[in-house]
Amino acid sequence: MTEASSAPNDSFHVFDTTLRDGAQREGINLTVADKLTIARYLDEFGVGFIEGGWPGANPRDTEFFARAATELDLRHAQLVAFGATRRAGGRAADDPQLAALVNSGAPVITLVAKAHDRHVELALRTTLDENLEMVRDSVSYLVSQGRRVFIDCEHFFDGYKADRDYALAVVRTAHGAGAEVVVLCDTNGGMLPAGVHAIVADVLAATGARIGIHAQDDTGCAVANSLAAVDAGATHVQCTANGYGERVGNANLFPVVGALEIKYGMEVLPQGRLAEMTRISHAIAEVVNLTPSTHQPYVGVSAFAHKAGLHASAIKVDPDLYQHIDPERVGNTMRMLVSDMAGRASVELKGKELGYDLSADRDLVGRVVAKVKEQENLGYTYEAADASFELLLRDEVRGGRERFFALESWRTISEQQVGSGADSAGNEATVKLWAKGERRIATGEGNGPVDALDKALRTALEGIYPQLAGMELVDYKVRILEGQHGTGSKTRVLIESTDGTTSWSTVGVADNVIAASWRALEDAYTYGLIRAGLDPQE
């Protein structure tokens, strides 16, 4: 672990606690290697402080700090160790937990302290005066060891409401002992912005300490509460990547930083780092093995996606009319969604996104709009199937359906075999088709009838189109459409495919799931061959 090559902006702190507080989210279980990887991403983004965990409290966090000493080369951030004030009745110099914090090698230490009188008496089982002495002794000891010290005042807002004088006494004690920042924690996440603003302003006026904010999101206000604290004078915000955290999570790092940089005009990141925000958000989501939220502000894939025709008409004139920022500022992109809400502008803009200039052909645009509405009335959806929409568009541009192969027939057989006390099922599919003047018949076996159909189609075509060897189906979704009855309902299938470089989605609708799957597969193979550089007309 090296010193940050460019010191963080000390006039305002962006403090990330993904590796500690964020890791408490249900479903997240980080290895030490995961934590090191995330720390590198956070440093690359440009946060000032990365809280790595609680050394001495568990072996994983202890190992993290040991490995960080040799494996992390931080350019922008300083590493922070987290711990608690000394035990009641003891001495900070003799406390093993404080010793572990010092031995971690972290240049910055965050101590959690009780700021709510009832928590002191019921959870710590000590007196209010002893709690203040625990804060004073712990902070002054760590400062004497050459560490920067921040104090997290746990349950501060609830404690302030219960006993303002005592809550302020904790802040004054920490500040007087040498804590550089006193962080007011909305530990239960129950505060609203107006209340946060009023209390932060009062604490600043009453104590003179430098104040930070740590907001949980139980009211859905963690980002707003963090910004309210900044409005009141806080100069230190604690966040987690993608809002990960216990219960419903913490203040989300990316909307907070986006607001500070873009809306407030504050330079809280190194130059050029804001444009990496979307990539960093998604990369961290991959490490923790959680699907990125599509509707997350600034960085979600739907954050700048437009569906309604009215919006598209305005965006065609000026994208800023329905976007609060240029998405490229945060590394995102604008997307046009084509649906039965689409008008001419939506289709023109989507065509432009796909590389087709439709502005000079009003009749063509009208035909595409009519076709989309007709197909969506049958149950198709193109907002989640860009590849199928592009094929539809190409069909209209070129005056007919482009085909690499012509189907003669397909057939699937599902056989249930019972024996030896266990049930087993066999699925077989046969495809007959024509490609490049050659009749091909192929059979495939699979885990289900659709898998068997996919394998039969691939077997039939790979000898003619070897480019298919690098293509595979990676996701398959089935939805029974409303308005029908029982097992006779109409079915929509969405298929995602990849060539190892990029992915694309196709859609099929029919009265049964296998026929719908065939239509989506047919589009997937056709689009994949076009992506490989082949022309169906050759």
Protein Blocks (a to p, Z undefined) as FASTA:
>chain_A
ZZdfbdcdfkbccddfklmmmmmpghiacdfklmmmmmmmmmmnopabdcfbjehjamkl
mmmmmmmmmmpccfkbccddddddddehiafklmmklmmmmmnopabdcddddfbfklmm
mmnopafklmmmmmmmmmmmmmmnopacddddehklmmmmmommlmmmmmmmmmmnopab
dcdddfkopacfklmmmmmmmmmmmnopacdddddfklopmmmmmmmmmmnopabdcdde
hhiaehjbpcdfklmmmmmmmmnopafbcehklmmmmmmmmmmmmmnopacdfkbghjam
klmccfblklmmmmmmomklmccbdfklnopacdddddfkbcfklmmmmmmmnopafklm
mklmmmmmmmmmmmmmnopafklmmklmmmmmmmmmnopacdfbdcfbdcdddddddeeh
iacddddddddddeehiacddddddfbfklmmmmmmmmmmmmmmmmlmmgccfbdcdddd
ehiahjlbccdddddddehlaccddddddfbfklmmmmmmmmmmmmmmmmnopafkZZ
